[in-house]
Amino acid sequence: MRQHVVQTKIGPLYLTASEQGLRGVYWREQAVALGRSRVLTEAARQIQEYLGGNRREFDLELDPVGTEFQMRVWNELKKIPYGQTRSYSQMAKSLGMIGASRAVGTANGKNPLCLIVPCHRVIAADGSLGGFSGGLAIKRRLLEIEGISPA
């Protein structure tokens, strides 16, 4: 595992990668040695493009680690198009788990690939932002980059 720090307009991001692909995008430094790899360099480039409004989708090798349920939720997150949002209850329904909004929210909050796997596109049913590991101000900014005016 390697870690690379990327300075962005929303603050530093800590990218980690295994030999198989990008493992995480975090708001805080991880207990992983600093280093570079092709995956980390490419992820940093694509993140900067996204934050600059010049990229709508990421094309990276991913290697997240999570439970089977978390992986299902994270795969469903990848289906939310750029510039659109879903509620936690809509996410639960799309997974065939009506009534599991809280469980979806918990799995969403453990997403290790923020930005890349767009957990920021999930909001509360009433249109409020809900939660976000990077804080609500950053979630609001990410939605604004995508042309979404959050409530």
N, C-alpha and C positions, 0 to 999 in steps of 0.2 A: 504494500500500500504506500502511496505517495500523496502528499498534500501540496497544493499550490495556492497562494493568496492572490486574489484579483482585486485591485482597487477599482470600484465602480462609482457611478454617480449616486447610488443608493447606499454606499458604504462598502467596506471590505467583505468579500465572499471567500470562503475557504472551501476549495474543491478537493475532493479525495477521489482516488481511482485505484482500482485493482488492475491486474494484468488483463482482465476481461472487459473492463469499461469503467465509466464514471460511476462511482459509488455514492457520492454525496455532494450537495451544495449547501453549505452551512453559514450561519451568521456569526459563529464563534469558532475560534481555532480548535482543531481536533488533536487528539493525542496520536498523531501520525507524523512521521518524518517528512520534512520539506523535500521537495524534489520536483522534477519535471518529467513529463511523458507526452507522447503524441496526443493521447486522450485529453489530458489536462490542458495542453496548449490549445487544442481545437475547442474544448468546452469554454475556455476563457474568451476566445475569439467570438464564438456564437453568442455568448451571454452579452458581451459588449454590443454586438449588432442588435440583439433584441432590445436592450435598454436604450439604444439610440433610435429605435423605431424602424430599423432596417431588416428585421427578421421576425417572421411570424411562427415558424416551426423550428424545432431543434432536430438535428440529424446527428446523433451521437450514439456510440455504443454504451449501453447502460448496464450496470451491475448492482442494483439495489438489494439490500438484505432486509427481509421482513417475514412476517407470518403469511400463511396462505391467504387469509382474509385481507391483510394489509396489501398484499400484491394484487388482489382482485380490485380493491379500491383504487390503488395507484394506476392500474391499467385502465380503469374507467375514467380517471382524471385525464388521461392522455387523449380521450375522445372529445373533451370539451374544446370546441373551436376557439381560436384566437378571437378576442372581442366579444365573447359570450360568457355568461355565467350560468351556474346551476345552483339550486339550493341543496342543502344536505338531504332533505327528504326526496328530492328528485334523484339524487345520486343513489339513495337507498332503493328507490323504486327501480331504477335502471339495473341494479344488481339483483333484482328479484327479492328484495328484503324489505318490503314495506314495514315501516315502524322501526327501522334500525338506524334512524338518523343520527343518534348519539354515537353509535358504534362507528358509523361512517365518519363522523366528525373526529373521533379519537384516532382512527386510522389516518385520516387526512392530516391531522396534527403531527403524526410521526413520519410523514413523507420526507425521506432523506434527500430528495432531489428537487427542492423548491425551485421555482422558475421553469426548470426543465419539464417536470411533471407538474402541471399548473394548478396546484392546490389553492392559489390565490383567486382562482375563478369560481370558487365555491363560497356562497354567501348564505345568510339566514333566509328563511322563507319570507320574512317581512321586508327584505331588501337591505337590511343592515349588514355590515361587513362580517360579523361573526369573529372568529379568531384568526391569528396568523403568527407563525413562529418568528417572523421578522418584525412584528409589531403592526398595528393597524395603519399607521402613517405610510409605511412601505407598501402594504397591501393596496391601499388607496392609490398610491403612485403607480404601481404595476397595472392596476385596472385602467388608470388614466392613460398610460402609455398605449394600451390596447383600445382606447377610445370609449371606455365605459365610464359613465359618470355615476359613481356609487352614491347611495342615499346618505 
